Amino acid sequence: MEFPIRINKYLAINNYATRKGADELIKKGFVFINGRKAVLGDQVYRDGEVEVSSKAPKKDYVYYAYNKTVGVSTNPDINTKDILQVTKFKEVVFPIGRLDKDSHGLILMTNDGRVTDRLLSPKHVHEKEYVVKVEPNFSDTFLELMSNGVHFDKFISKKCKVWRSTSKSKDTFNIVLTEGKKRQIRRMCEALHHKVINLKRIRVMNIELGRLNEGEYKEIKGVELDTFLKSLMLR
């Protein structure tokens, strides 16, 4: 951590809240720097002492794994359904990351804004696994090219793990990405003259889709949640 640092960034890095949430704590007078009530824009120096009042409201974070169906989008337009309109969670939550309308499978839903940067920022490397069906049938060369990085739209994808979904599969493969360009897998396949017929995300880090039915969700908790948050350095 480089000092001096803005108080809201300091609180975000130390997992007190998101920067926006930290601003709210500061506005309400719950944050102190060296015994003085902090104000928006304050700087924290290396030897500074920051305290968050025990009276500050504690937010109850929730985390869900949701099996998104085709036709539902995290970034909807007039032709697609908004994921927030088709889901019925008890709490107000939002999706982490993208999964385009033509794809289906696992997407994480939460009210913990801290997760967004930790999971999606290019500074952090986190695995996401997909099962992909294409046409025409592919060869071993196709898998090798996919795994070594594909050039598309002035961009070269990072090296990744790719394998046949079954030993004899000719049209379906698994791929593990650690980056998230828009419609990346589809664009990678198109660059190698294959069309994606079905794309399903089955894992984000240690969170697996498992047998969750389409349109259903499960709460992430216990050891699974603990492992997830520790991987994001939030515990």
TORLUMZA-443870 format. One record per residue: x, y, z of N, C-alpha, C in turn. Coordinates in steps of 0.2 Angstrom, whole numbers, plus 5000, padded with zeros to 4 digits. Layout:
BEGIN
XYZXYZXYZ;...
***
This chain:
BEGIN
500449945000500050005000500450065000;500350114995500750174995500450234999;500750265003500550325007500850385004;500450445005499750445008499250415003;498650395006498150365003497450395005;497050405000496350425002496050385007;495650415012495350375017494850325014;494450335009494050285007494350225003;494950245000495350184997495650145002;495850175008496150145013495650095016;495050115017494550075021494350015016;494350035009494149975004494749925004;495349945004495849895004495949855010;495749885016495749845022495049815024;494649815018493949775019493449795023;493449865025492949885029492349895025;492449915019491849935014492049945007;491649955003491849974996492050054997;492250084992492450154992491850194993;491250174990490650214990490350204997;490450135000490150125007490650165012;491250165011491750205015491550275015;491350305010491150375009490550385014;490050335014489450345018489650345025;490050295027490350295034490650365036;491050385032491350455033490850505034;490350515030489850565030489450565036;489350495039488950495045489350495051;490050505051490450525056490650465060;490750405057490950345060491750325059;492050375055492750355054493250415057;493750395060494250435064494950425061;495250475060496050475059496350515064;496850475068497150505073496750535078;496150505079495650535084495250585082;495350615076494950665073494450635068;493850665068493350635064493550655057;493550595052493750605046493250645041;493450675036493050705031493150675024;492750685020492850655013493450685010;493850645007494450665004495150665008;495050655015495550655019496150605017;496750615019497250575017497550535023;497750475022498050435028498750425026;499150445031499850435031500150375034;500750355033500950285035500950275042;501050325046500950325054500350345056;499850355052499150375054498750315057;498350335062497950285065497150295063;496950245060496250245057495750205062;495250225064494750195068494050195065;493650145065492950145063492550125069;492050175070491750165077491350095077;491250075083490950005084490150025083;489950085083489250105081489050105074;489550095070489450095063489050035061;488550045057488049985055488449935051;488349875053488649815050488249795044;488449785038488049765033488149685032;487549655032487549585031487649565024;488149535022488349515015488049445014;487749435007487549375005487849354998;487849294997488249274991487849214988;487649214982487249164978487549144972;487449074970487649044964486949044960;486949074954486349064950486449034944;486048994941486048964935485649004930;485949044926485649094921485449054915;484849064913484649034906484749074900;484749044895484849084888484349134887;484449194885483949244884483949294890;484249284895484349324901485049354901;485049424902485649454902485849494908;486549504909486749554914486849624912;486749634905486749694902486249704897;485549704899485049694895484949754890;484549734884484349784880483549774879;483249804874482549794873482349724871;482849684868482649614866482849564871;483149574877483349534882483049544889;482949494893482749504900483249514904;483149564909483649584914483649534919;484249514921484349464926484049484933;484049544934483749574940483049574941;482749564935481949564934481749494935;482149444933481849374933482049334939;482549364943482749334949482349354955;482249314960481849334966482149324972;482749364973483049354980482749394985;482849374991482549414997482949474998;483549474996483949534997484049574990;484249634991484449674985485149654983;485249614977485949594975486049614968;486649604966486849614959487249564956;487349554949487749504947488449524946;488949484947489649494947489949474940;490049524936490349504929489749494924;489949474918489549464913489449394911;488849374908488749314904488249334899;488449334893487949364888487349324887;486849354883486149324883486149254880;486649244875486649184872486949124876;487249144881487649094885487249074892;487349024895487049004901487448974906;487248964912487648934917487748984923;488348974927488449004933488649074933;488249114937488449184938488349194946;488749234948488749244956488349314957;487949314962487549364964487649384971;487749444973487949464979487749544981;487749564987487649634989488349664991;488849624990489549634993489949674987;489949734987490349774981491049764981;491349734987492049724987492249674983;491849624981491949564977492149584970;491749634968491749654961492549674958;492849714962493549724960494049674960;493949634966494349574967494349524962;493749514960493549454955493649474948;493549544946493549564939494149594937;494549624942495149674940495649624936;495949654931496549624928497149604932;497149644938497649634943497649574946;497049544946496949474950496849424945;497049364946496949304942496549254945;495949244942495449194945495149154939;495149094940494849044935494149044934;493949044928493249034926493248974921;492748924922492748864918492148864914;492148844907491648844903491648774899;491048754897490948694892490648724886;490948714880490848744874490748694869;490148694865490048654859490048694853;490448674848490548714842490348674836;490348704830490348674823490748704819;491148674814491148604813491548574819;491648504818492048464823492748494823;493048494829493748524829494248464830;494848484829495448444829495948454835;496448414836496848424841497248494840;497348514834497648574832497248634835;496648624834496148684836496248694844;496248634847496348644855497048674857;497548654853498248684854498248754853;497948774847497948844846497548884851;496948854853496548894858496948904865;497348844867497648854873498248894873;498548904867499148944866499049024865;498449044865498249114864498049124857;497449154856497149174849497149244848;497349264842497349334840496649354837;496349404840495649424837495549494839;495349534835495249614836495849644839;496449634836497049664839497149644846;496949594848497049564855497249494854;497749474859497949404859497749374866;497349324866497149294873497749264876;497649264883498149224887498149154886;498749124887498749044887498249024892;497948964891497348934895497348864894;496948834899496848764899496248744894;496348694890495848674885495848604884;495348564885495348494883494648464881;494648414878494048384875493548364882;492948374881492548364887492448294889;492448254884492548174885493148154880;493448094881494048074877493848074870;493248054868493048054861492648104858;492548164862492148214860492548254854;492148264849492348304843492048374842;491548384846491248454845491248494852;491448464858491348494864491948494868;492148554871492748554875492648594881;493048584886493148634892493648684891;493548744894494048794893494048834900;494648844903494748884909495048944907;494749004908495049074907495149104913;495649154913495849194919495749264917;495449284911495349344909494549344906;494349404905493649414903493449464898;493749454892493549504887492849484885;492449534882491749534880491749474875;491249424876491149374871491749334869;492249334874492949314872492949244869;492649194872492649124869492349124862;491849154861491549154854491949184849;492349244851492749274846493349234845;493649194850494249154849494049094844;493449064845493249014841493149044834;492849094833492749124826493349134823;493849164826494549174823494849114821;494649054824494848984821494348954817;493848994814493348964809492948914812;492748924819492248884822491648924825;491048904825490548934828490248904834;490148944839489948914846489148904845;488948844847488248824847488048824854;488448814859488148814866488748824870;488648874875489148894879488948904886;489248864891488948854898489548864903;489448914907489948924913489748874918;490248834920490148784926490548804932;490948844932491348864938491648934938;491648964944492049024945492449014951;493149014950493548994956493348924959;493248924965493048864969492248854969;491848894966491148894966490948854960;490648794960490348754955489648754954;489448754947488748754946488448684948;488748634948488548574950487848554947;487348524951486748504948486148554949;486348624950485848674950485448684944;484848674944484448684938484448754935;484248754929484248824926483648864929;483848934931483348974934483348964941;483748924944483748914951484448944954;484448954961485048974964485148944971;485748944973485848924980486348974984;486248974990486649014994487348984995;487849024994488549004995488749025002;488948965006489048975013489548925016;489648925022490148875025490848875022;491148815021491848805019491848835012;491348825008491348855001491448925001;491048965005491149035005491749055008;491949025013492649045017493249035012;493248985008493748975003493749024998;493149044995493049094990493249164993;493049184999493249255001494049255003;494249195005495049195007495449205000;495149174995495549184989495449254986;494949294988494949364986495249404991;495549374996495849415002495349455005;494749435006494249465010494149435017;494549385018494549355025495249335027;
***
